[in-house]
Amino acid sequence: MKYKLIKCYPGSPDLGYEISSENKTIDWKGSLFYDKYPEYWEKVNENLWWCVSEKDYKVNYSLFEAWFVYTIESYGPSSLSPLKYFKTKEEAENFVFCNKPCLSYNDLASYFALNPIPNGINGFTLFPIGLKDIIKSKI
């Protein structure tokens, strides 16, 4: 079993430090610190994954809504699954941020119309150069 440090104490390792219960190396006044003060430690579930589906996906009785980060317990990603698996929530959220199609042509053009690019170019004159084709391919 693994434990991760979630709260610092004097002389503690850095936050996020992990230790295995088989390798009991952290000692405090003769007893294991994480046994005596469990509020400083969190049990690590190595079968916990964060996953994201790029489109609504129903498996058995569960529905995975597109672009929502789910936490699931699994022995690991299946190559046949349409879900994208991540070991941390931050990785999953970054995937959604970088890949979720959420801006329209008008959103971008309006932004640049209000925030002109130097040299007098605005969003409406900048975007026709291939951007409409890219947006259409994502719809």
Secondary structure, 3 states (H helix, E strand, C coil): CEEEECCCCCCCCCCCCEEECCCCCCEECCEEHHHHCHHHEEEECCCEEEEECCCCEEECCEEECCCCCEEEECCCCCCCCCCEEECCHHHHHHHHHHHCCCCCHHHHHHHHHHCCEHHHECHHHHCCCCHHHHHHHHC
